[in-house]
Amino acid sequence: MSRNLNFTTGKIIGPLMQFALPVLFAMFLQALYGAIDMAIVGQFSSPANISAVAIGAQIMQTITGLVTSFAMGLTILLGQRIGEGRMDTGGHIIGSGIAMFAIVGLCLSVIITTCSGLMTGIMHAPEEAYELTRNYVLICGSGALAIVGYNFIAAVFRGLGDSTTPMITVFIASIFNVAGDLLLVVVFQLGAAGAAFATVFAQLTSVVISFFLIRRRGLPFEMNRSMIRLDKAIVRRVVRLGSPIALQDFLVGISFLIILAIVNTIGVTASAGVGVAGRVCTFIMLIPLSFMQSMSAFAAQNKGAGKYDRAQKALWMAIGISTLIGIGMFYVAFFHGDLLVRLFTGDPDVMQAATDYLKAYGVDCLLTCFLFCFIGFFNGMGMTTFVMIQGVAAAFVVRVPIAWFFSRMEPVSLFHIGLSVPISTVFQITLCFITLFYLRRKIRKK
């Protein structure tokens, strides 16, 4: 496949950006799923429907993040084998991955659809939005297999150094999502349920298109049906690499759900406002997130090739580029957040709540440029256990307690509650710098 990149030789910036830009665009399009849902529901439905989409989408985002992070184990393993020059193992890795992630998708579908009411209750969804939220989660949960399928395929391509193919499939699926929202929410007035149906259909379309592209283009190694089985050694390796990342992201997601649950007790307007701010935040965080994905693939290949210095150079270059863009994101989110919020809702009270909360995320823009690049680097180096520890510690030792503390201060300020996020990011960056210093000393002694 001509789209595959080898990160172990040649220049650093060029290949890194060549990989990062399609990742960024693919993530931007994927973020449109939720953004379009929120924007159309916000403009054509009630605040209760906005709250339902906000809460339900946060629940599904947490579960999707679990799958995406777990699939990172496959990306890392495949990238390391390519760096080692062991392309012959690629078919067996992908075959085991297909079998494993099919089981994961089926299990998630059963769990989510069965526990949709329980999840909604735990989130303290406002009474006006309870049934709408439960239906949203139930519908999205029925499409869990499609969610898993898309993230598995994207993980495979990124492990191969191909970030363009996932971008193409998401682009096409986004078109279907927009069409579905306009039809079901605007024309048929189905509100949050219509947005959920449109999302599931778009994800299913993405999976179908991805398989079609794979069959048409082929893979850079042999792959046949006999390889689709659970190879214990490969499964153990993928689980070993992916589980810490998945657990970390899942628990971090839970911490944000707890914060949202705290906000939900304030009322439906605050709930809807935080939901809208979260959608805006999804976009302003795309730059550092794309570099995180890129650094994982870059560092994995160079670790396999034993080129640690090259991986570290790429880390600092990625931090520098994303920081320059992060400064711009901070300015827009902190000083002109109302312009972004207006895209998602016309309700003045919801707009005010969202703008206040978004200011805190603006501050975080200046910090995640460091943090996400660090996380991508450590994931690629196989240090996923450290990534898990720092993420979980920040979530439950710093973020949740601070959010709870500010929620008890009168008058309650969504900006102050939101500050729990950048404060926890500072804590994580500190741990990352300490660990990087330790890693450099360890490598020099070899």
Summary of the structure (lengths in Angstrom):
residues: 446
radius of gyration: 21.0
end to end distance: 35.8
largest distance: 66.4
contacts: 1749
relative contact order: 0.14
helix: 85%
strand: 0%
